[in-house]
Amino acid sequence: MVNTNALRAEWVKKGMTQSQVAERIGISSKTMSNRMKKKEFGTDEVNKLITLLSIKDPMQIFFADKVT
């Protein structure tokens, strides 16, 4: 399960919006919104997000046991 709050914090730190992130990883804003609601991303999307946002510890975001 993806920690969407932590993921959102990463793109906010980079000064980006959810729509900008979606566009840069090659998905629509609607698809990004659905992924955030379901807290699930495909492996290709995860890899693109890690690279785009320069995420240093992806385990805490993309493999969260509990999301508060």
VOPAGU-2260 file (C-alpha; in pm, 1 decimal, decimal comma):
REM VOPAGU-2260
SITE   aa  ch    i         X         Y         Z
SITE  MET   A    0       0,0       0,0       0,0
SITE  VAL   A    1     131,7     341,0     -97,7
SITE  ASN   A    2     164,7     613,4     161,8
SITE  THR   A    3      -3,7     879,5     -50,3
SITE  ASN   A    4      55,5    1156,3     204,4
SITE  ALA   A    5     430,7    1096,5     187,8
SITE  LEU   A    6     419,8    1074,5    -191,9
SITE  ARG   A    7     224,9    1400,7    -213,8
SITE  ALA   A    8     480,7    1565,0      18,2
SITE  GLU   A    9     758,9    1464,5    -220,8
SITE  TRP   A   10     607,1    1642,1    -519,5
SITE  VAL   A   11     512,6    1944,0    -310,1
SITE  LYS   A   12     880,3    1971,8    -205,0
SITE  LYS   A   13     965,4    1985,4    -575,5
SITE  GLY   A   14     703,8    2256,0    -635,9
SITE  MET   A   15     490,3    2033,4    -854,9
SITE  THR   A   16     118,5    1960,8    -872,9
SITE  GLN   A   17     -44,5    1620,7    -901,2
SITE  SER   A   18    -134,3    1696,8   -1263,5
SITE  GLN   A   19     224,8    1788,5   -1347,7
SITE  VAL   A   20     352,5    1467,2   -1190,9
SITE  ALA   A   21      96,2    1262,7   -1383,3
SITE  GLU   A   22     193,7    1424,2   -1712,4
SITE  ARG   A   23     565,0    1370,6   -1651,5
SITE  ILE   A   24     523,5    1001,0   -1575,0
SITE  GLY   A   25     298,6     954,3   -1877,0
SITE  ILE   A   26     -46,2     904,4   -1727,2
SITE  SER   A   27    -358,8    1119,8   -1724,4
SITE  SER   A   28    -463,1    1331,3   -1428,0
SITE  LYS   A   29    -767,6    1106,9   -1387,8
SITE  THR   A   30    -550,7     793,8   -1375,6
SITE  MET   A   31    -321,5     959,3   -1120,2
SITE  SER   A   32    -620,7    1050,8    -906,9
SITE  ASN   A   33    -748,6     692,9    -922,1
SITE  ARG   A   34    -406,2     553,5    -829,4
SITE  MET   A   35    -388,1     788,3    -529,8
SITE  LYS   A   36    -737,6     688,0    -412,4
SITE  LYS   A   37    -660,5     316,0    -444,3
SITE  LYS   A   38    -309,7     366,6    -301,9
SITE  GLU   A   39    -169,5     145,9    -578,7
SITE  PHE   A   40      72,9     215,6    -862,8
SITE  GLY   A   41     225,2      -9,9   -1125,2
SITE  THR   A   42     595,8     -89,9   -1106,3
SITE  ASP   A   43     673,2     126,9   -1409,5
SITE  GLU   A   44     492,6     418,5   -1248,1
SITE  VAL   A   45     672,9     364,6    -918,5
SITE  ASN   A   46    1010,6     365,5   -1094,6
SITE  LYS   A   47     921,4     684,6   -1282,3
SITE  LEU   A   48     804,1     853,6    -961,8
SITE  ILE   A   49    1122,7     758,5    -777,9
SITE  THR   A   50    1333,3     904,2   -1058,6
SITE  LEU   A   51    1120,9    1215,1   -1120,1
SITE  LEU   A   52    1097,3    1309,4    -753,7
SITE  SER   A   53    1445,9    1187,5    -654,4
SITE  ILE   A   54    1296,3     981,2    -373,5
SITE  LYS   A   55    1577,2     864,5    -147,6
SITE  ASP   A   56    1384,7     606,4      57,8
SITE  PRO   A   57    1110,9     460,8    -165,0
SITE  MET   A   58    1038,0     174,0      74,8
SITE  GLN   A   59     870,3     410,9     323,4
SITE  ILE   A   60     640,2     546,9      53,5
SITE  PHE   A   61     564,2     256,9    -177,6
SITE  PHE   A   62     570,3     -32,6      67,5
SITE  ALA   A   63     400,2     118,0     370,1
SITE  ASP   A   64     233,9    -133,5     602,6
SITE  LYS   A   65      11,4     124,0     766,0
SITE  VAL   A   66     -91,2     460,0     632,8
SITE  THR   A   67    -224,8     713,7     876,8
